[in-house]
């Protein structure tokens, strides 16, 4: 498997979550209230899976190694755009969390501020994923030898393995901090 294989598989799961957002938004508008449990799960998914796990492998492994290669101006430009898009996604999720917290604290006017970032994310991720899958991942594989591709794939698997331990370490720390 090429090192982009797991990244493209992860994209399919991200697309599924993002596909749930538009119908949820309609329910929010109809009910005049958000589903805070959905928002919490969506934020957790985007932060832990899409950003930390998926974007982590892109930025910390693939892009790091690509930065060492003599990329074409076009490939370097697209890679820089992708990094900026990741930052924009993080900023949008932070705005969603802030609006969610305001709503949970009683600010009913925050519903519009919840809807806006969710609408953005529902439109953003499909375009971002298409850019990576169709216009970047496959062409940039030509910069790597077969051995380098194998090493990237192995490092990606190790990255995922460590995340499980990191996640559950944070769970235990949170419970230790807050007690029972």
C-alpha distance (Angstrom), angle and dihedral (degrees) to the residues before:
residue distance angle dihedral
X1 . . .
X2 3.77 . .
X3 3.83 117.5 .
X4 3.80 89.6 -110.8
X5 3.83 91.2 58.5
X6 3.81 96.2 83.0
X7 3.81 90.4 43.2
X8 3.79 91.4 54.0
X9 3.83 91.1 46.5
X10 3.81 88.6 52.0
X11 3.80 88.5 52.3
X12 3.80 89.9 61.9
X13 3.82 91.6 58.2
X14 3.81 91.7 45.5
X15 3.82 88.7 52.1
X16 3.81 90.0 53.1
X17 3.80 92.7 53.6
X18 3.81 92.2 44.7
X19 3.81 89.3 49.5
X20 3.81 88.9 61.1
X21 3.80 92.5 59.2
X22 3.85 102.1 74.6
X23 3.83 95.3 53.8
X24 3.81 89.7 44.7
X25 3.80 89.6 52.2
X26 3.79 89.9 54.3
X27 3.80 89.7 52.5
X28 3.82 90.7 48.6
X29 3.81 90.4 52.4
X30 3.80 93.5 45.2
X31 3.79 94.0 47.0
X32 3.78 94.0 38.3
X33 3.80 87.7 -132.2
X34 3.79 136.2 81.8
X35 3.78 126.5 -120.4
X36 3.81 98.3 -116.6
X37 3.81 92.9 -170.2
X38 3.82 90.0 56.8
X39 3.80 90.8 47.3
X40 3.80 91.0 49.6
X41 3.80 91.9 49.8
X42 3.81 92.9 44.1
X43 3.81 91.5 50.1
X44 3.80 91.4 47.4
X45 3.80 90.3 48.6
X46 3.79 94.0 48.0
X47 3.79 94.2 44.9
X48 3.79 98.4 41.6
X49 3.79 102.8 30.7
X50 3.80 109.6 21.8
X51 3.79 97.3 34.5
X52 3.81 110.5 24.0
X53 3.81 98.3 32.1
X54 3.79 103.7 28.7
X55 3.80 103.9 28.4
X56 3.78 87.8 37.7
X57 3.80 90.6 62.4
X58 3.79 91.1 44.7
X59 3.79 96.2 49.2
X60 3.81 101.7 30.5
X61 3.79 97.0 41.9
X62 3.82 117.3 12.8
X63 3.81 99.2 34.0
X64 3.81 91.7 40.0
X65 3.79 90.2 56.6
X66 3.79 93.8 41.2
X67 3.81 89.4 54.1
X68 3.82 87.3 63.9
X69 3.80 91.8 56.1
X70 3.81 128.8 82.2
X71 3.82 93.7 -106.7
X72 3.74 121.9 -170.6
X73 3.79 114.2 -107.1
X74 3.81 89.0 -108.3
X75 3.80 94.6 52.5
X76 3.81 92.1 46.1
X77 3.83 90.0 49.4
X78 3.81 92.3 50.6
X79 3.80 92.4 46.3
X80 3.81 90.0 51.9
X81 3.82 89.6 48.7
X82 3.79 91.0 51.2
X83 3.81 91.6 52.5
X84 3.82 90.1 50.0
X85 3.80 90.1 48.5
X86 3.81 89.7 53.2
X87 3.81 88.9 53.3
X88 3.81 90.4 48.7
X89 3.81 90.1 51.6
X90 3.82 90.4 52.4
X91 3.80 91.4 48.8
X92 3.81 91.4 49.0
X93 3.80 92.3 50.1
X94 3.81 89.8 49.8
X95 3.82 88.9 53.5
X96 3.81 89.9 49.3
X97 3.81 91.2 51.6
X98 3.80 91.8 48.9
X99 3.81 91.2 50.6
X100 3.81 91.7 45.5
X101 3.80 90.5 52.2
X102 3.81 92.2 48.8
X103 3.80 90.1 50.5
X104 3.82 91.8 48.1
X105 3.82 88.5 51.2
X106 3.81 90.5 57.0
X107 3.82 104.5 -89.1
X108 3.83 100.5 133.6
X109 3.80 89.4 -179.9
X110 3.81 87.9 69.6
X111 3.82 89.8 77.5
X112 3.81 90.4 87.7
X113 3.80 89.1 49.4
X114 3.81 89.0 53.3
X115 3.79 93.8 48.5
X116 3.80 95.2 49.4
X117 3.83 98.7 60.5
X118 3.80 91.7 40.3
X119 3.81 89.9 53.9
X120 3.78 89.3 48.6
X121 3.82 93.2 49.9
X122 3.82 91.5 47.6
X123 3.80 89.3 56.9
X124 3.79 97.9 34.2
X125 3.79 102.7 55.0
X126 3.83 98.5 53.0
X127 3.82 91.0 52.3
X128 3.80 92.5 43.6
X129 3.80 91.7 49.4
X130 3.80 92.2 47.3
X131 3.80 90.5 52.0
X132 3.79 91.1 52.2
X133 3.81 98.4 41.0
X134 3.78 99.8 40.8
X135 3.77 106.1 26.2
X136 3.80 108.4 27.0
X137 3.80 120.5 19.4
X138 3.79 99.4 57.3
X139 3.82 97.7 42.1
X140 3.82 94.4 48.2
X141 3.79 92.4 54.6
X142 3.82 86.5 77.5
X143 3.82 89.0 72.4
X144 3.81 91.3 66.1
X145 3.78 132.9 72.6
X146 3.80 119.4 -131.8
X147 3.81 89.8 -102.2
X148 3.82 91.5 50.7
X149 3.80 90.4 50.2
X150 3.80 90.3 51.7
X151 3.81 90.5 49.3
X152 3.83 91.4 49.7
X153 3.80 90.9 50.8
X154 3.80 92.0 48.5
X155 3.80 91.0 49.0
X156 3.82 90.1 50.4
X157 3.80 91.0 53.7
X158 3.81 90.5 49.0
X159 3.82 89.7 48.6
X160 3.82 90.1 54.9
X161 3.81 92.4 46.3
X162 3.81 91.6 54.1
X163 3.81 92.3 48.5
X164 3.79 92.2 63.9
X165 3.79 90.2 57.0
X166 3.80 92.1 43.8
X167 3.81 91.7 50.9
X168 3.78 95.9 49.8
X169 3.79 91.1 42.4
X170 3.82 87.7 58.7
X171 3.82 90.8 48.5
X172 3.81 91.3 54.4
X173 3.82 92.2 44.4
X174 3.80 90.6 51.2
X175 3.80 91.7 52.0
X176 3.80 91.8 45.3
X177 3.79 90.5 51.3
X178 3.82 95.7 46.6
X179 3.78 97.7 33.8
X180 3.76 124.3 -151.2
